[in-house]
Structure formats: C-alpha cells, structure tokens
Amino acid sequence: ACFRLLCSLLLPALFLSGILCVCLVVLLWGVRLWLQRKKQLSSAGRDGKRPLLVAFFHPYCNAGGGGERVLWCAIRTLQKKYRNVTCVVYTGDRDATGEEIVEGAFRRFNIKLIHPVKFVFLEKRFLVEASLYPHFTLLGQSLGSVFLGWEALLKCVPDIYIDSMGYAFTIPLFKYLGGCRVGCYVHYPTISTDMLSVVRNQDTRFNNAAFITSSPLFSKFKLVYYYFFAFMYGLVGSCSDVVMVNSSWTLNHILSLWRAGACTSVVYPPCDVQTFLDIPLEVEESTSEYSIVSVSQFRPEKDHPLQIRAFAKLLKERVGQQPSLKLVLIGGCRNQQDEERVHNLKRLCEELGVSDDVVFRINIPFEELKRHLAEATIGLHTMWNEHFGIGVVECMAAGTVILAHNSGGPKLDIVVPHEGRVTGFLAEDEDSYAETMAFIFSLSPEKRLEIRENARRSVHRFSDQHFEDTFLLSVEPLFK
C-alpha cells in the first residue's frame, strides 16, 4: 500500500516535471530563433553585406582603469586587422555620449580608434552595483549581470560576444540564446581559491567581515556558499569558446575553476610602455624633495590605507632628514563610493599627521600622470594578489624604482629579475614597505639608475604591440 501511494505521488510529479522541462526547452528555443531572426533583419553595410558585429560587454567603459585600456586596445586591434567588422560596446555610462567616451579613451590612454564604435547604452547597470547587495554580493552581482546581459542582447544581437569585464554569467546567455561565438578576457576571477582559503582560515579582510571570522558557524556557512558559487562560476565560464587571462596568477585560478585549458591563454594587458620610455633616464640631480607615486583606482582592494600608514611610518623614522618626501596618490573615481573612499583616506592622513605630505590627484589627464611619474623616485603599489598590475608596469617603464606587493601578478610576472638583474622590490606589510622605501632612498643615485634601467629593459613584453599579436592569435577561432 505504501509503495502504491509513493508511485501515485511520484509518477504524476515526474510527468509534470518532464512537461515543464519540455516547455522550458521549447520556450528557450523559441527565444533563440526570435533573436536570430532579429539579427538577420539588422541593417546591412555600405557594400550591401551585413558587417560582422563584435560586441564587448563593458558596463563601465568610461571608468579610466587598466581594464578599459584593454578594451580600447582590443577594439583598435580588431579594426586594424578586420575590414568587415563593426565593434559594439555595451555600456551603462549614460551620463556621457559615445563621442565623449571615445574622446576620454584618447585623453586618458592615448588610444585613437580607426573607425567609429557603436555604443549600446544599458539602463539597468545598477543591477551589478555592489552597493545593491550588502550580503551575498558575488551572487547578487552575478544574477544582476544576467538581467543586464539580457537587456544588452535584446538591444543588439552580435555575431561574436566578448565579456571584457568579468561578468562570466552572461556567457551562456549569449552563447545559447543569442547563438553567438563567445570569448572573454579575465582580469580577475570573480572568486578564487585564495578567497576560499581566506574564509577557511577565518582571516579578516575587506571582503570577509570580522563578525563572520569570529563565528565558526558563519564561517562554515560562508564557505559552503563560496564553494557553491565557485562551482556555478566554473560551469558558466567553461561555456567560453575562447578564454584570455591577464597573468600567470589569473591563469592558475581560471584553470582550476573553469577547467578549459584547451582554449585558455595568457594575453598580457597592453601597457603604454613606449610613451613612458620617452621619459629620459639619467642620474637624479640633488633635490630638496623626493616623491613617491601610486597609480591605481580608488577601490578597496588597492589598499591605499596601507600606503599611507607605511609612508607615515617612514616619515617618523626620517624626522629631520633631508630631502623631504611627498606621497602622490593618482587614481580614478568611478562613483560616489570611490569619492567617499578618498574622503576617508584624507581623514586617515589627518589622523596620522601627514596631510601636508600626501597629495591626491583624481581622474587626471594622461600628460599629468606622465609628468608625476617622470618626477617620482619610487612607484608604490600595495594590492594583495593584484591579478596583473598595469600601474606597476607603467611605473617601471617611466623609470621609477618599483615597490609592489609580494603576491599575484607583480610577484609572478612583472617584478622579476631580468637577465639575472634586480628590476624592483616587493613587500607585504606596513613595516616591510616602510623599511624597503628607506632602503631605496639609502641607495646611491647611480645604483637606483641601474635598477631603473633593468626595469625598463624588462617591460617590452607588456607593450601594445605584444598585446595586439597575442590577442589576435587568441581570438582567431572566433572569426573562423
């Protein structure tokens, strides 16, 4: 009797589930056919042929960071190589016109595009803002990106889709519903094995609050959530036809999460090495002031407070010594949260009594950035597990003595010996940063010049030309 009851309940449930699955498949197939029809009806080019649409998903394309430099270089590279290609950028920057965005790319990065770009302006970018999800941020932003991707797909169905900003959950949407060939450029894995170890070891960091680390129950729950998210992230990422990563560090994480080794390659981001190499290198003249320059967006993971605290410690130990020191923080502010962060950093300077010695330069033009780097003695970088570090390369090319974090891209790819010679320095905490800065200033100008020259010689592998060659090689399967 019990078995008959179970069968009478189970069989209708299975039947209903089957019908629902079939309905879902039919619905999705219908949506795909509708989107394909929509694509075929789109306008033809001047020669009567429909151009090949290559779309980049980059909701913050006007932000002015390293990721945006990759975007504009990638577009310029495709425009050089392929004649019948129209590049599309999905963006949420509705406060600027397409002309202003392109002009901004030229002003900030010295990148001039060959042909116009089609911009598709998205209205629902707020769905990927971290501030919308105070808890379960990774999951919230990822699901939000699916809705934002759907808006993008409805407005323009491309032939080739490239996620250039790390929204991997949009990839299956464009591949299976849009019928596109899909690729992605990964700057930073949305979740990494390092993040899992931070939660497992109950370390307090900007993305792992103290109330979680102090509770074994919360820590276990967060670990289960992270493992579930890592599984989902691996699933969507593995849908890519082409995967490009920006460094050895990112490669290791993506290979372990996505398991798509056959179509994954390292494409170092393009750094405007040549422009900085124009700065003449010579032994420093005696001066009344040395400057230490940091170049990175004002985001929490960049750890600007560490720079300020290490600098304050250095000043304390150098009381009365000449020449005097100045810390120049150069970076972009994307939104109100970034501006609030700058305000908090200024408050920290006041608390540590170094306000007069720290200068903030926000959203400055390229020429001013170049001038600051030309005048600097030390280039400073403090992000833990920075995926690559374009700012690090720029500092080295400009001729500063680099001091970066002993992890991620700087450790594995950039601040490494060149032909057996020192190219810069690495540090990990407030004390080691202060000590290493003091050591750099204690070197003779001739010794510093030697390190700067070694660093310069080592950065040619991060040039625009090298990026163009490796990028074209990687995306070639998408154009076949």
C-alpha positions in Angstrom: 0.0 0.0 0.0 2.9 2.3 0.9 4.6 1.6 -2.4 1.4 2.2 -4.4 0.9 5.6 -2.6 4.5 6.5 -3.4 4.0 5.6 -7.0 0.8 7.5 -7.2 2.5 10.6 -5.9 5.9 10.2 -7.7 4.7 9.4 -11.2 2.5 12.5 -11.7 5.3 14.6 -10.2 7.8 13.1 -12.7 5.4 13.5 -15.5 4.7 17.2 -14.6 8.5 17.9 -14.3 9.0 16.3 -17.7 6.3 18.5 -19.3 7.7 21.6 -17.6 11.2 20.8 -18.8 10.0 20.3 -22.4 8.0 23.6 -22.2 11.2 25.4 -21.0 13.3 23.9 -23.8 10.7 24.9 -26.4 10.4 28.4 -24.9 14.2 28.9 -24.9 14.5 27.5 -28.4 11.7 29.9 -29.5 13.6 32.9 -27.9 16.8 31.8 -29.7 15.0 31.6 -33.1 13.4 35.0 -32.4 16.8 36.6 -31.5 18.4 35.0 -34.6 15.6 36.5 -36.8 16.1 39.8 -35.2 19.8 39.7 -36.0 19.2 38.8 -39.7 16.9 41.8 -40.0 19.6 44.2 -38.8 20.9 46.8 -41.3 23.4 45.9 -44.0 26.7 47.8 -44.5 27.6 50.2 -47.4 28.6 47.3 -49.7 25.3 45.5 -49.1 26.8 43.0 -46.8 25.9 42.9 -43.1 29.1 43.7 -41.1 30.3 41.2 -38.6 29.2 42.5 -35.2 31.7 42.0 -32.4 30.3 43.1 -29.1 32.2 43.8 -25.9 30.3 43.7 -22.6 31.9 46.5 -20.5 29.3 48.3 -18.4 31.9 50.8 -17.0 33.8 51.5 -20.2 34.3 55.2 -19.2 36.0 54.4 -15.9 39.6 55.0 -17.0 41.3 52.0 -15.4 43.5 49.2 -16.7 40.5 47.1 -17.8 39.3 50.0 -20.0 42.8 50.3 -21.6 42.5 46.6 -22.6 39.0 47.2 -24.1 40.1 50.1 -26.3 43.3 48.4 -27.4 41.3 45.3 -28.3 38.9 47.3 -30.4 41.7 49.2 -32.2 43.4 45.9 -32.8 40.3 44.3 -34.4 39.7 47.5 -36.5 43.3 47.2 -37.9 43.0 43.5 -38.7 39.4 43.0 -39.9 37.8 45.3 -42.5 34.2 44.0 -42.3 33.9 44.2 -38.5 31.7 46.7 -36.5 32.7 46.9 -32.9 29.8 47.3 -30.4 30.3 48.3 -26.7 27.5 47.5 -24.2 27.9 50.2 -21.5 25.9 51.7 -18.7 27.7 55.1 -18.9 24.6 57.0 -19.8 26.0 60.2 -18.4 28.3 60.6 -21.4 27.8 60.4 -25.2 29.6 57.9 -27.4 31.9 60.8 -28.7 32.8 61.8 -25.2 33.7 58.2 -24.2 35.9 57.8 -27.3 37.5 61.2 -26.6 38.1 60.1 -22.9 39.8 57.0 -24.1 42.2 59.1 -26.2 42.8 61.6 -23.4 43.4 59.0 -20.7 45.2 56.3 -22.7 46.5 57.9 -25.8 44.4 55.4 -27.9 42.9 56.6 -31.2 40.4 54.3 -32.8 40.4 53.8 -36.6 36.7 53.5 -37.1 33.6 54.6 -35.1 32.3 52.3 -32.4 28.6 51.5 -31.9 27.5 52.1 -28.3 24.5 50.3 -26.8 23.5 52.2 -23.7 22.1 50.0 -20.9 19.6 51.3 -18.3 19.9 48.5 -15.7 23.6 48.9 -14.7 22.5 49.4 -11.1 21.8 45.7 -11.0 25.6 45.0 -11.0 26.5 47.6 -8.4 28.0 46.0 -5.3 26.1 48.5 -3.0 22.8 46.9 -4.1 23.8 43.7 -2.4 25.2 44.3 1.1 25.1 40.5 1.7 25.7 37.7 -0.9 27.4 40.3 -3.1 29.0 37.9 -5.5 25.8 36.0 -6.2 23.7 39.2 -6.3 26.0 40.9 -8.8 26.3 37.8 -11.0 22.5 37.3 -11.2 22.2 41.1 -11.8 24.7 40.7 -14.7 22.4 38.1 -16.3 19.5 40.6 -16.3 21.8 43.3 -17.6 23.1 40.9 -20.3 19.5 40.1 -21.3 18.9 43.9 -21.8 22.0 44.0 -23.9 21.0 41.0 -26.0 17.5 42.4 -26.7 19.0 45.7 -27.9 21.7 44.2 -30.1 22.4 40.6 -31.1 26.0 40.3 -32.1 27.9 37.6 -34.1 30.8 37.5 -31.6 30.4 38.3 -27.9 33.4 39.1 -25.7 33.0 39.7 -22.0 35.8 42.1 -21.2 34.9 43.0 -17.6 34.5 39.7 -15.7 30.7 39.1 -16.0 31.0 35.3 -16.8 27.4 34.6 -16.0 26.4 36.5 -19.2 28.4 34.0 -21.4 25.8 31.1 -21.6 23.1 33.7 -22.3 24.9 35.0 -25.4 26.1 31.5 -26.5 22.9 29.5 -26.1 20.1 32.2 -26.5 22.0 34.6 -28.7 23.7 31.9 -30.8 26.9 33.9 -30.6 30.5 32.7 -30.6 31.7 33.7 -27.2 35.0 34.7 -25.6 36.2 36.5 -22.5 39.1 38.4 -21.2 39.5 37.7 -17.5 41.2 40.4 -15.4 40.4 38.8 -12.1 38.4 35.7 -11.2 35.1 36.6 -9.6 36.0 34.0 -6.9 39.4 32.5 -6.4 41.0 29.7 -4.4 42.7 32.4 -2.3 39.2 33.8 -1.3 38.2 30.3 -0.3 41.3 30.0 1.9 40.7 33.4 3.5 37.2 32.2 4.6 38.5 28.7 5.6 41.3 30.2 7.7 38.9 32.8 9.2 41.1 35.8 8.1 39.5 39.3 8.5 39.8 41.2 5.2 37.8 43.9 3.3 35.7 41.1 1.8 35.5 38.9 4.9 33.9 40.9 7.8 35.1 40.4 11.5 31.6 39.2 12.6 32.0 36.2 10.2 35.6 35.4 11.1 34.7 35.4 14.8 31.9 32.9 14.3 32.7 29.3 13.3 29.1 28.8 12.2 29.0 31.9 9.9 32.4 30.9 8.5 31.2 27.4 7.6 28.1 28.8 6.1 30.1 31.3 4.0 32.5 28.6 2.9 29.6 26.4 1.7 28.2 29.5 -0.2 31.6 30.2 -1.7 32.0 26.5 -2.8 28.6 26.6 -4.4 29.4 29.9 -6.2 32.8 28.6 -7.3 31.0 25.6 -8.9 28.5 27.8 -10.7 31.3 30.2 -11.8 33.2 27.2 -13.2 30.1 26.0 -15.0 29.3 29.3 -16.8 33.0 30.0 -17.5 33.5 26.7 -19.2 30.9 27.7 -21.9 33.5 30.1 -23.4 34.9 29.3 -26.9 38.0 31.4 -26.1 39.4 32.4 -22.7 42.1 35.1 -22.3 43.6 35.8 -18.9 45.9 38.7 -18.0 48.6 36.9 -15.9 50.1 33.7 -14.7 48.3 34.2 -11.3 44.8 34.5 -13.0 45.7 31.6 -15.3 46.3 29.2 -12.4 42.9 30.2 -10.8 40.9 30.0 -14.0 42.4 26.6 -15.0 41.4 25.2 -11.6 37.9 26.7 -11.7 36.9 26.5 -15.3 38.9 23.5 -16.5 39.0 24.9 -20.0 42.8 24.6 -20.6 42.5 23.9 -24.4 41.0 27.3 -25.1 42.7 29.4 -22.4 45.8 31.5 -23.0 47.7 34.3 -21.2 47.4 37.7 -23.0 49.3 40.3 -21.0 47.3 43.6 -20.9 48.7 46.4 -23.1 50.7 48.9 -21.2 51.6 52.2 -22.9 55.2 51.3 -22.5 56.5 53.3 -25.4 55.0 56.6 -24.2 56.8 56.2 -20.8 60.0 55.0 -22.4 60.2 58.5 -23.9 60.9 59.9 -20.5 64.7 60.4 -20.4 66.6 58.3 -17.8 69.5 59.9 -16.0 71.2 60.0 -12.6 68.9 62.0 -10.3 70.1 65.5 -9.5 70.3 66.6 -5.9 66.9 67.8 -4.9 65.1 69.2 -1.9 62.1 66.7 -2.3 61.7 63.1 -3.3 58.2 61.9 -4.5 56.7 58.5 -4.1 53.8 57.9 -6.6 51.0 55.4 -6.5 48.8 54.8 -9.6 45.6 52.8 -9.1 41.9 53.3 -8.9 40.4 54.2 -5.5 38.9 50.8 -4.9 39.1 48.9 -1.5 41.3 46.1 -2.8 44.0 48.5 -3.8 44.7 49.1 -0.1 45.6 52.8 -0.1 45.4 52.9 3.7 48.5 50.6 3.8 50.4 53.1 1.6 49.5 56.0 3.9 50.4 54.1 7.1 53.7 52.8 5.7 54.5 56.4 4.4 53.7 57.8 7.9 56.0 55.2 9.5 58.8 56.1 7.1 58.4 59.9 7.8 58.5 59.1 11.6 61.8 57.3 11.2 63.3 60.1 8.9 62.4 63.0 11.2 64.8 65.9 10.4 66.4 64.1 7.4 66.6 65.8 4.0 65.4 65.8 1.3 61.8 65.8 2.3 59.3 63.2 1.0 55.9 63.6 -0.8 53.4 60.8 -1.4 51.3 61.4 -4.6 48.2 59.2 -4.9 46.9 59.1 -8.5 43.7 57.3 -9.4 40.3 57.2 -10.9 37.0 57.6 -9.1 34.1 55.7 -10.7 31.3 56.6 -8.4 30.2 58.1 -5.1 31.6 55.2 -3.1 35.1 55.8 -4.6 34.8 59.5 -3.7 33.8 58.6 -0.2 36.9 56.3 0.0 39.1 59.3 -1.0 37.4 61.4 1.8 38.2 58.6 4.3 41.8 58.4 3.1 42.2 62.2 3.6 40.8 61.7 7.1 43.4 59.0 7.8 46.2 61.4 6.6 44.9 63.9 9.2 44.9 61.3 12.0 48.4 60.3 11.2 49.6 63.9 10.8 50.8 63.5 7.2 48.1 65.6 5.3 50.7 68.2 4.2 52.9 65.4 2.7 50.2 63.5 0.8 48.7 64.7 -2.5 45.6 63.3 -4.1 45.3 63.6 -7.9 42.0 62.2 -9.2 40.9 61.5 -12.8 43.9 63.4 -14.2 44.8 63.6 -17.9 47.5 61.3 -19.3 50.1 64.1 -19.7 49.9 65.0 -16.0 50.2 61.3 -15.0 53.3 61.1 -17.1 54.8 64.2 -15.5 54.3 62.8 -12.0 55.9 59.5 -12.9 58.9 61.3 -14.6 59.5 63.2 -11.3 59.0 60.3 -8.9 61.7 58.2 -7.3 59.6 55.3 -6.1 56.5 53.8 -7.7 54.2 52.3 -5.0 51.7 49.5 -5.3 50.0 47.7 -2.3 47.2 45.4 -3.6 47.3 41.9 -2.2 47.1 39.4 -5.1 46.8 42.0 -7.8 45.9 40.0 -10.9 48.3 41.8 -13.1 49.3 45.4 -12.3 49.3 47.8 -15.3 50.3 50.6 -12.9 53.3 48.6 -11.8 54.5 48.3 -15.5 53.9 52.0 -16.2 56.0 52.9 -13.1 58.8 50.7 -14.3 58.7 52.0 -17.9 58.6 55.6 -16.6 61.8 54.9 -14.7 60.7 54.8 -11.1 62.0 52.2 -8.6 59.0 50.0 -8.2 57.9 48.7 -4.8 54.9 46.3 -5.2 53.1 43.7 -3.2 54.8 40.3 -2.8 51.9 38.4 -4.4 49.9 37.9 -7.6 51.0 39.4 -11.0 53.8 41.7 -9.7 55.4 38.7 -7.9 54.9 36.1 -10.7 55.1 38.2 -13.9 56.4 41.7 -13.5 58.9 42.5 -10.7 61.0 39.5 -11.6 64.8 39.5 -12.3 65.6 40.4 -15.9 68.8 38.7 -17.2 69.6 38.0 -13.6 69.4 41.6 -12.5 67.1 43.3 -10.0 64.1 45.2 -11.5 62.4 46.4 -8.4 61.3 45.4 -4.9 58.4 43.6 -3.2 56.9 44.0 0.3 53.9 42.7 2.3 53.0 44.8 5.3 53.4 48.3 6.8 56.8 47.5 8.3 58.3 45.9 5.2 57.0 48.7 3.0 58.5 51.4 5.2 61.8 49.5 5.6 62.1 48.9 1.8 61.3 52.6 1.0 64.0 53.6 3.4 66.4 51.2 1.8 65.7 52.5 -1.7 66.3 56.1 -0.5 69.6 54.9 1.1 70.9 53.7 -2.3 73.2 55.9 -4.3 71.6 57.6 -7.3 73.9 55.5 -9.6 72.6 52.2 -8.0 69.0 53.4 -8.3 69.6 54.3 -12.0 70.9 50.7 -12.6 67.7 49.2 -11.2 65.6 51.6 -13.2 67.4 50.7 -16.4 67.0 47.0 -15.7 63.2 47.5 -15.1 62.9 49.4 -18.3 64.5 46.7 -20.4 62.2 44.1 -18.8 58.8 45.7 -19.7 58.9 45.4 -23.5 57.0 42.1 -23.2 54.0 44.2 -21.9 53.9 46.6 -24.9 50.8 47.4 -27.1 52.4 45.5 -30.0 52.9 42.4 -27.9 49.2 42.6 -26.8 48.0 43.0 -30.4 49.9 39.9 -31.5 48.7 37.6 -28.7 45.2 39.0 -28.7 44.7 38.3 -32.4 46.2 34.9 -32.1 43.8 34.1 -29.2 40.5 35.4 -30.8 41.2 33.9 -34.2 39.0 30.8 -33.5 36.0 33.2 -33.1 36.4 34.5 -36.6 36.6 31.2 -38.4 
